[in-house]
Amino acid sequence: MPLDIRRDDLQASDVIALLREHVEAMRAVSPPESCHTLALDGLRRADVSFWVVRDGQALAGCGGLKELDPLHAEIKSMRTAGGYRRRGVASRLLEHMLGEAQRRGYRRLSLETGAMDYFAPARRLYARFGFEACAPFGGYLEDPNSVFMTREIATEH
């Protein structure tokens, strides 16, 4: 599949719709206090870089990196469009974000996802890419509905 991954300004209607779908899905399966999705304004902040994955003009997925400090970033709002699930979109985007994290000199990339069965495919994806369970990071608190994962990023020499 010839996918194109590019930076995005979160202005296109299809991107906004996919992010709204993401937020609605997270709210449907997570209690409000355990729903840590960023609103559009949060994703448009200077400390967040956001990418879309396109198959021609069709939106296949999206995701972002939020810088926590100069050596640590967090994956935010990864979402694959319905017709593209189980077709490698999330893997391609995750590879891209890992490469970007390495280029930026981050030493660690972390994420928060749900503990419920709904999130099992996401946890398996992250585990395949070397992410392991960890303690809450950044401003997160221990939460039985959340799973925190992290992985070290190899530095280029």
SEKEDREN-511048 format. One record per atom (N, C-alpha, C): x negated, y, z negated. Coordinates in steps of 0.001 Angstrom, whole numbers, padded with zeros to 6 digits, always signed. Atoms other than C-alpha are relative to their C-alpha. Layout:
# SEKEDREN-511048
XYZ...
//
This chain:
# SEKEDREN-511048
-000848-001174+000000+000000+000000+000000-000895+001239+000000+000842-001196-000064-001610+003324+001051+000536+001097-000923-000472-000975+000983-001027+005366-002090-000937+001199-000057+000758-001234+000124-002144+008966-002458+000204+000528-001422-000060-000533+001352-002968+010210-005968-000547+001413+000044+000451-001396-000038-003166+013974-006353+000495+000769-001213-000420-000896+001092-002996+016696-008998+001331+000622+000376-001329-000538-000243+000450+018191-009404+000296+001122-000985-000358-001143+000846+001901+021418-010789+001365-000159-000667-001288+000305+000625+005170+019807-011938+001086+000988+000401-001038-000888-000515+007354+021990-009735+000970-000722+000940-000833+000698-000976+008711+019475-007183+001194-000669-000681-001228+000532+000599+012274+018327-007797-000084-001508-000255+000078+001445+000235+011429+014618-007420-000869-000328-001210+000862+000201+001173+008657+014879-010028+000782+000339-001266-000812-000402+001154+010947+016731-012433+001062-001064-000292-001017+001043+000193+013650+014090-011886-000603-001258-000607+000645+001192+000553+011220+011223-012584-000372+000220-001460+000340-000287+001392+010042+012919-015771+001246+000062-000879-001255+000004+000761+013636+013488-016890+000465-001432-000246-000342+001417+000145+014328+009801-016246-000859-000635-001089+000941+000525+000997+011247+008988-018343+000450+000388-001414-000423-000482+001315+012406+011131-021269+001307-000673-000420-001278+000643+000324+015941+009711-021099-000191-001459-000381+000264+001408+000315+014627+006137-021079-000666-000134-001366+000676+000063+001299+012342+006827-024045+000993+000286-001128-000995-000331+001029+015200+008418-025995+001035-001105-000174-000984+001084+000071+017470+005469-025185-000508-001183-000819+000549+001179+000688+015101+002922-026763-000786+000347-001262+000799-000406+001160+013276+004958-029435+000789+000951-000887-000619-000985+000892+014565+006734-032532-000613+001376+000257+000507-001347-000296+014189+010529-032210-001360+000299-000624+001273-000286+000670+011340+010674-034739-001165-000795+000575+001044+000834-000611+009431+008058-032714-000137+000260+001494+000059-000334-001426+009895+009651-029283-000998+001139+000180+001110-000956-000075+006635+011432-028445-000262+000497+001418+000179-000500-001361+007209+012445-024829-000144+001518-000034+000147-001438-000138+006156+015921-023773+001055+000528+000964-000906-000685-000924+008706+018259-022229-000832+000584+001139+000707-000570-001148+007834+019869-018882-000979+001091-000410+000894-001079+000431+006370+022928-020598-001262-000563-000648+001156+000634+000627+004097+020662-022643-000934-000622+001015+000829+000600-001054+002896+018874-019516-000652+001050+000894+000559-001081-000825+002216+022218-017805-001085+000794-000732+001009-000726+000775-000183+023382-020531-001393-000191+000602+001367+000036-000550-003830+024079-019691-000790-001223-000460+000747+001156+000491-005018+021112-021789+000507-001328+000571-000542+001208-000636-003012+018644-019645-000266+000055+001497+000140+000183-001451-003952+017428-016174+001024-001046+000397-001099+000873-000392-001118+015764-014307-000165-000426+001451+000115+000555-001345-001138+013498-011243+001304-000658+000420-001096+000773-000578+001506+012089-008958-000602-001012+000963+000359+001034-000965+001265+008952-006866+001084+000022+001069-000962-000047-001099+002895+009188-003456-000317-001086+001017+000045+000950-001099+003607+006608-000810+000611+000767+001171-000503-000949-000980+003877+008989+002133+000611+001159-000759-000687-001070+000729+006429+011524+000921+000709-000503-001254-000738+000575+001126+008018+009130-001587-000836+000027-001280+000654-000013+001302+007153+009593-005253+000013-001413-000572+000121+001351+000521+005853+006292-006636-000275-000021-001502+000315-000020+001423+004681+007369-010088-000679+001292-000394+000657-001192+000512+003070+009956-012306-000624-000296-001354+000607+000117+001317+000979+010452-015414-000980+001123-000233+000891-001095+000340-001228+012876-017251-001018-000363-001054+001008+000073+001051-004255+013305-019454+000064+001288-000805+000023-001151+000891-004096+015600-022450-001316-000030-000761+001271-000059+000720-007455+016706-023808+000270+000269-001469-000131-000168+001447-007551+016253-027574-001195+000751-000560+001225-000727+000297-011143+017447-027888-000954-000299+001154+000864+000196-001170-014139+017540-025515-000423-001445+000283+000413+001390-000188-014777+013800-026007+001160-000993-000027-001138+000904+000211-011259+012399-026404+001239+000555+000708-001237-000393-000689-008125+012494-024221+001068-001057-000237-001150+000875+000190-004668+010974-024398+000781-000121+001305-000872+000235-001145-002578+009408-021633+001413+000421-000392-001356-000483+000263+000840+011099-021431+000896-000250+001215-001081+000046-001001+004054+010475-019488-000315-000843+001230+000179+000911-001131+002944+007554-017328+001339-000620+000340-001290+000543-000431+005949+006471-015299-000101-000450+001447-000088+000506-001365+006470+004351-012207+001444+000106+000449-001345-000110-000560+009473+005073-009995+000588-001400+000190-000690+001288-000021+012060+002270-009959-000356-000915+001152+000286+000836-001154+011412+000998-006442-001451-000417+000149+001433+000280-000107+007668+000795-007067-000549-000824-001163+000487+000785+001134+007487-001230-010272-000523-001356+000475+000666+001281-000291+005262-004327-010194-000615-000025+001398+000665-000076-001303+003557-003098-007018-001387+000623-000111+001365-000486+000197+000284-001872-008553-000143+001505-000172+000062-001460+000122+001185+001817-008869-000640+000410-001327+000527-000371+001318+000495+002041-012614-001481-000369-000111+001413+000396+000042-002783+000134-012233-000870+000974+000775+000771-000960-000802-003977+002452-009479-000124+001343-000714+000037-001277+000703-003045+005539-011485-000886-000096-001239+000832+000169+001190-004664+004180-014644-001480-000051+000382+001388+000004-000491-007871+003431-012696-000459+001417+000315+000330-001378-000348-007792+006987-011387-000256+000834-001265+000147-000786+001221-007316+008486-014852-001234-000427-000801+001218+000456+000673-010083+006309-016328-001234+000593+000687+001100-000609-000739-012414+007534-013573-000124+001481-000297+000010-001430+000318-011418+011133-014251-000503+000229-001421+000475-000119+001381-011978+010654-017987-001515-000163-000050+001446+000207-000036-015459+009338-017257-000705+001211+000615+000606-001178-000639-016240+012247-014879-000022+001204-000932-000072-001135+000916-015167+014708-017560-000870-000180-001239+000867+000253+001148-017438+013088-020124+000728-000399-001265-000704+000498+001184-014727+011810-022458-000649-001311-000424+000533+001259+000515-015963+009021-024665+001109-000952-000410-001118+000823+000447-012501+007787-025653+001271+000476+000689-001309-000272-000577-009093+007549-024024+001006-000782-000835-000967+000621+000905-006076+006820-026242+001418+000230+000508-001397-000152-000378-002315+006501-025960+000895-000482-001127-001047+000488+000889+000874+005982-027899+001088-000564+000897-001119+000605-000712+003553+003615-026638+000910-000648-001031-000960+000581+000924+006536+001890-028150-000360-001407-000438+000218+001341+000555+006489-001239-030303+001093-000976+000435-001125+000840-000361+009798-002540-028926-000309-000840+001250+000188+000878-001157+010099-005305-026290+000010+000770+001321-000087-000816-001217+010980-002661-023675-001389+000439+000469+001329-000528-000309+007354-001459-023850-001051-001096+000198+000964+001093-000128+005721-004921-023620-000764+000046+001327+000782-000078-001254+004825-004533-019894-001068+001102-000044+000985-001085+000110+003096-001216-020647-001165-000435-000890+001078+000453+000896+001149-002729-023553-000891-001024+000688+000806+000990-000736+000056-005633-021343-000892+000687+001037+000796-000750-000978-001091-003213-018631-001201+000639-000679+001102-000681+000676-003158-001181-021069-001019-001006-000534+000930+001028+000495-004646-004336-022633-000872-000548+001138+000793+000470-001153-005728-005534-019157-001106+000978+000352+000992-001020-000287-007632-002271-018836-000906+000295-001199+000935-000113+001112-009460-002751-022136+000465+000826-001183-000511-000747+001146-007233-000751-024474+000310-000987-001128-000244+000821+001181-006990-002142-027998+000789+000804-001014-000763-000666+001057-004707-001374-030918-000940+000797-000893+000799-000852+000875-005958+001410-033160+000922+000709-000981-000760-000818+000947-004863+003668-036003+000551+001223+000729-000487-001238-000609-002827+006778-035241-001154+000993+000182+001050-000976-000326-004954+009535-033687+000666+001358+000203-000539-001333-000221-004556+013241-033106+000969+000352-001116-000993-000374+001001-001427+014453-034891+001009-001086-000319-000953+001084+000245+000338+011077-034926-000096-000513-001433-000058+000661+001297+001433+009366-038133+000355-001465+000218-000374+001418-000073+001851+005656-038813+001505-000085+000237-001406+000097-000381+005167+004593-037266+000266-001430+000449-000260+001394-000390+006650+001069-037044+000514-000124+001436-000496+000028-001372+008129+002009-033637-001055+000351+001032+001083-000398-000906+004792+003061-032160-001153-000982-000061+001261+000726-000093+001727+001205-030980-001016+001005+000535+001072-000893-000407-001471+003226-030734-001114-000861+000580+001047+000765-000671-004154+002026-028342-001107+000949+000443+001133-000823-000409-007607+003260-027394-001043-000867+000692+001152+000685-000569-010664+002354-025390-001115+000999+000172+001176-000836-000227-014160+003683-025111-000183+000154+001496+000309-000289-001402-015229+005236-021841-001512-000050+000153+001433+000094-000259-018638+004303-020502-000484+001324+000573+000563-001239-000526-020822+007323-019857-000875-000327+001199+000831+000192-001198-022499+007682-016471-001402+000485-000314+001391-000408+000183-026275+007872-016443-000612+000367+001308
//
